[in-house]
Amino acid sequence: MKELLRSTDPTVMAFATALLQGEGIECFELDVNMSNLYGGIDVFPRRMMVREADYAQAARVMIDNEIEVSV
């Protein structure tokens, strides 16, 4: 798995998930519980993970929709 993006904004994560599912790319969010617990102070962002084989296509989808990807 490779990190695609990181955000404390749950709406960005939901939008990214919907975009990836629409392209048939499986994704998985990490740190959801910690982000929810401390979400109001932006300490623990959620991380969106994709398979390494899908990373290039997933990154293109994010960039096309103006979502910043992790480097």
C-alpha positions in Angstrom: 0.0 0.0 0.0 1.1 3.5 -0.7 -0.1 6.8 0.8 -2.1 8.8 -1.7 -3.2 11.7 0.4 -3.4 13.0 3.9 -6.1 15.4 5.2 -7.9 16.4 8.4 -11.0 17.4 6.3 -13.5 14.5 6.2 -15.2 15.9 3.2 -12.0 15.8 1.2 -11.6 12.1 2.2 -15.2 11.3 1.3 -14.9 13.0 -2.1 -11.5 11.3 -2.8 -13.0 7.9 -1.9 -16.0 8.5 -4.2 -13.7 9.5 -7.1 -11.5 6.4 -6.6 -14.5 4.1 -6.4 -15.8 5.6 -9.6 -12.6 4.6 -11.3 -12.6 1.1 -9.8 -9.6 1.8 -7.6 -9.7 0.3 -4.1 -8.6 2.6 -1.3 -8.4 2.4 2.5 -8.3 5.1 5.1 -5.9 5.0 8.1 -6.0 7.0 11.3 -9.8 7.6 11.1 -10.4 7.0 14.8 -7.6 9.2 15.9 -8.7 11.9 13.5 -12.2 11.8 14.8 -11.0 11.9 18.4 -8.8 14.9 17.9 -10.3 16.2 14.6 -11.1 19.7 15.9 -7.5 20.6 16.5 -6.0 19.2 13.2 -3.4 17.1 15.0 -4.0 13.7 13.4 -4.9 13.7 9.7 -6.4 10.7 8.0 -4.3 8.9 5.4 -5.7 7.5 2.1 -3.9 4.4 1.0 -4.0 2.7 -2.4 -2.2 -0.3 -3.9 1.2 0.6 -5.4 0.1 -0.7 -8.8 -2.9 1.8 -8.7 -1.0 4.8 -7.4 -0.2 6.5 -10.7 -3.9 6.3 -11.9 -5.2 7.3 -8.4 -2.8 10.3 -8.3 -4.0 11.4 -11.7 -7.6 11.3 -10.6 -6.8 13.4 -7.5 -4.8 16.0 -9.5 -7.5 16.2 -12.1 -9.9 17.1 -9.3 -7.6 19.6 -7.6 -6.9 17.4 -4.6 -3.3 17.5 -3.4 -1.5 14.2 -3.3 1.2 13.1 -0.9 4.7 12.9 -2.4 
